Amino acid sequence: QLGAPLFVRKSRPLRLTRQGERLLQLAREVLPKVEAARRDLQRMASGEAGRLFIAIECHSCFAWLMPTLDRYRHLWPEVEVDLAASLAFDPLPALAAGELDLVVTSDPRPIDGIHYEPLFRYQALLAMSPGHPLAEKTHVEPDDLATETLVTYPVERQRLDVFTRFLDPAGVEPGAVRHTELTVMMIQLVASGRGVAALPDWALAEYLESGSVIARPLGEEGLHGTLFAAVRKNERHLAWMAEFLETARRVSFEELKGIRRV
């Protein structure tokens, strides 16, 4: 019992009294300290935190992973975080062998001891220059790419959804394939009319807004996928790992446009 009202009755929108404002100020001061104490207790319970060695199969994911890592390093400064792009090796067997601690992937495979934590749903789109003939279509069919130069990341085609889930089932080969490691270079090639590229909707959002490229769905139903964080099952509930997974999911919905919850 405080002996004073905390808000003005029947006010629309709700308006706090001076006493209510003081309690709100107190909550803003106390709650971050409570959260910090919770993390400290988790650290004590789980023992000394070690390393978090991450590999990325989704190469357009670097843009949102950096804010996630910045946020996480602030929460768990004692965890040694390192990052590797999985261009030259298959990271999931390395995860199972203990050489990695987490893999960001859209291609989950059944591997003993590996858990796939869903982060968000997305749609892959075909990016093209604004004046491209395919822009007149509501969606793109596999045969439309038979005469196109497809710009992709330099990875095996079995790791690219545009092949495994779109072109290969239809028995279609693109007119040519061109590789680049950087998303920004891929966009430049597409914008200048030197190819088309299949990218997640969230990776294309800023370029679509600027008008440098346009995009169409892959197939009448669209090509949808889920991004996962793969971790070892015996580590998924450790405090420092669980915190990273939650931070990655939270930052994704703060930073990315067009994604959906699983």
C-alpha positions in Angstrom: 0.0 0.0 0.0 1.6 3.2 -1.2 -1.2 5.6 0.0 -1.2 7.4 -3.4 -2.5 6.8 -6.9 0.0 5.8 -9.5 -2.0 6.9 -12.6 -4.7 9.4 -13.4 -8.0 7.6 -13.5 -9.8 7.5 -16.9 -7.0 9.2 -18.7 -6.6 8.2 -22.3 -3.8 7.4 -23.0 -2.8 6.3 -19.5 -1.1 9.2 -17.6 1.1 8.5 -14.6 1.0 10.7 -11.4 4.2 12.0 -9.9 4.3 8.9 -7.7 3.8 6.7 -10.7 6.6 8.5 -12.6 8.9 7.9 -9.6 8.2 4.2 -9.6 8.8 4.0 -13.3 12.1 5.7 -12.9 13.0 3.3 -10.2 12.1 0.3 -12.4 14.3 1.6 -15.2 17.2 1.8 -12.7 16.6 -1.6 -11.0 15.7 -3.9 -13.9 19.0 -3.7 -15.7 20.8 -4.5 -12.5 18.5 -7.5 -11.9 19.2 -8.7 -15.4 23.0 -8.3 -14.8 22.7 -10.3 -11.6 20.8 -13.0 -13.4 23.5 -13.4 -15.9 26.2 -13.4 -13.1 24.3 -16.3 -11.4 24.1 -18.2 -14.7 27.8 -17.8 -15.1 28.5 -19.1 -11.6 26.2 -22.1 -12.2 27.6 -23.0 -15.6 31.2 -22.7 -14.7 33.8 -20.7 -16.6 32.7 -19.7 -20.1 35.0 -20.7 -22.9 35.1 -20.0 -26.6 32.4 -19.4 -29.2 33.9 -20.3 -32.6 31.3 -19.5 -35.3 31.1 -20.5 -39.0 28.6 -19.0 -41.5 27.1 -20.9 -44.4 24.8 -18.0 -45.1 27.2 -15.5 -46.6 24.7 -12.7 -46.7 24.4 -13.1 -42.9 27.5 -11.1 -42.0 25.5 -7.8 -42.0 23.2 -8.8 -39.1 25.7 -11.1 -37.3 28.0 -8.2 -36.5 25.4 -6.3 -34.4 24.6 -9.7 -32.7 28.3 -10.2 -31.8 28.6 -6.6 -30.5 25.6 -7.1 -28.2 26.8 -10.5 -27.1 30.4 -9.4 -26.3 28.9 -6.7 -24.0 26.8 -9.4 -22.1 29.5 -12.1 -22.0 32.9 -10.4 -22.3 34.7 -13.4 -20.9 33.7 -15.6 -23.8 36.3 -15.7 -26.6 34.4 -15.2 -29.9 35.9 -16.0 -33.2 34.3 -16.0 -36.7 35.1 -18.0 -39.9 33.4 -18.0 -43.3 32.8 -21.6 -44.4 33.9 -21.1 -48.0 36.6 -23.7 -48.1 35.1 -26.5 -45.8 31.9 -28.1 -44.7 31.3 -26.7 -41.2 28.7 -29.1 -39.9 31.0 -32.1 -39.5 33.6 -29.7 -37.9 30.9 -28.7 -35.4 30.2 -32.3 -34.6 33.9 -32.9 -34.1 34.3 -30.0 -31.7 36.3 -27.8 -34.0 33.5 -25.3 -34.2 30.9 -24.2 -31.6 28.1 -22.8 -33.8 27.2 -22.8 -37.4 24.7 -20.4 -39.1 23.0 -22.4 -41.8 19.8 -22.7 -43.9 20.5 -26.4 -44.7 20.0 -28.6 -41.7 21.2 -32.1 -42.0 20.7 -35.0 -39.6 24.0 -35.4 -37.7 24.3 -37.2 -34.4 24.7 -34.8 -31.5 23.7 -31.7 -33.4 20.7 -29.5 -32.6 19.3 -26.9 -35.0 17.8 -23.8 -33.3 15.5 -21.9 -35.7 16.1 -18.2 -35.8 13.7 -16.9 -38.4 11.8 -17.6 -41.7 12.7 -15.8 -44.9 11.9 -15.8 -48.7 14.6 -16.0 -51.4 14.0 -13.6 -54.3 15.6 -13.2 -57.7 17.3 -9.8 -57.9 17.6 -8.1 -61.3 18.2 -4.7 -62.8 15.2 -2.4 -63.0 15.1 -2.7 -66.8 15.4 -6.4 -67.0 12.8 -8.2 -69.2 11.9 -10.6 -66.3 10.7 -7.5 -64.4 7.5 -7.8 -66.4 6.6 -11.1 -64.7 4.9 -11.6 -61.4 7.3 -14.4 -60.6 10.2 -16.3 -62.2 10.1 -19.9 -63.4 13.2 -22.1 -63.7 13.2 -21.9 -67.5 13.6 -18.1 -67.3 17.1 -18.6 -66.0 18.2 -20.9 -68.9 19.6 -17.8 -70.8 20.7 -15.8 -67.7 24.0 -15.3 -65.9 23.4 -16.4 -62.3 25.7 -14.6 -59.8 26.3 -16.7 -56.7 28.7 -17.0 -53.8 31.7 -19.3 -54.5 30.3 -22.4 -52.8 29.3 -25.9 -54.0 25.9 -25.7 -55.8 24.5 -28.3 -53.5 24.7 -25.6 -50.8 22.6 -23.1 -52.7 18.8 -23.3 -52.6 18.5 -21.7 -56.0 20.0 -24.9 -57.4 18.8 -27.6 -55.1 15.2 -26.4 -54.6 14.5 -24.4 -57.8 16.7 -25.2 -60.9 17.8 -28.8 -60.3 14.3 -30.3 -59.7 13.2 -28.7 -63.0 16.3 -30.0 -64.8 17.4 -26.5 -65.8 20.9 -25.0 -66.0 21.5 -21.3 -66.0 23.0 -19.8 -69.1 26.2 -19.1 -67.1 27.4 -18.9 -63.5 29.5 -16.1 -62.1 30.9 -16.0 -58.5 31.6 -13.3 -56.1 32.2 -13.4 -52.3 30.7 -10.1 -51.5 27.0 -9.3 -51.5 27.7 -5.7 -52.4 29.6 -6.8 -55.5 26.8 -9.1 -56.4 24.3 -6.2 -56.2 26.6 -4.1 -58.4 26.7 -6.8 -61.1 23.0 -7.2 -61.0 22.2 -3.5 -61.0 24.5 -3.0 -64.1 22.6 -5.8 -66.0 25.5 -8.3 -65.9 23.5 -11.1 -64.2 20.7 -12.0 -61.8 21.1 -13.3 -58.2 19.0 -15.2 -55.7 19.2 -13.6 -52.3 17.1 -13.5 -49.1 14.5 -10.8 -48.9 16.1 -9.2 -45.9 19.5 -9.0 -47.6 17.8 -7.2 -50.6 15.7 -4.8 -48.5 17.9 -1.7 -48.6 18.7 -2.2 -52.3 15.0 -2.6 -53.2 14.2 0.6 -51.3 16.9 2.5 -53.1 15.7 1.3 -56.5 19.1 0.0 -57.6 17.6 -3.5 -58.2 14.2 -5.1 -58.3 13.2 -8.6 -57.3 10.7 -11.3 -58.1 9.7 -14.5 -56.3 11.2 -17.8 -57.4 8.2 -19.8 -58.5 4.5 -19.2 -58.1 4.5 -20.2 -54.4 7.9 -18.5 -53.7 11.1 -20.1 -52.3 10.9 -20.0 -48.5 13.5 -21.1 -46.0 14.5 -21.1 -42.3 17.8 -19.9 -40.9 19.2 -22.0 -38.1 21.9 -21.9 -35.5 23.4 -25.3 -35.3 25.0 -26.2 -32.0 26.0 -29.4 -30.1 23.1 -30.8 -28.2 25.0 -31.0 -24.9 25.8 -27.3 -25.1 22.6 -25.7 -26.2 21.4 -25.1 -22.6 24.6 -23.7 -21.3 24.0 -20.1 -20.1 26.5 -18.5 -22.5 25.2 -20.4 -25.5 21.6 -19.9 -24.7 22.2 -16.2 -24.3 23.9 -16.1 -27.7 20.9 -17.9 -29.4 18.4 -15.5 -27.7 20.5 -12.4 -28.7 20.8 -13.6 -32.3 17.1 -14.0 -32.6 16.3 -10.7 -30.9 18.8 -8.7 -33.0 17.5 -10.4 -36.2 14.0 -9.0 -35.6 15.4 -5.6 -34.7 17.7 -5.3 -37.7 16.2 -7.2 -40.6 13.1 -6.4 -42.7 10.7 -9.0 -44.0 11.7 -12.0 -41.8 9.0 -14.0 -40.0 9.0 -16.0 -36.8 9.2 -19.7 -37.0 
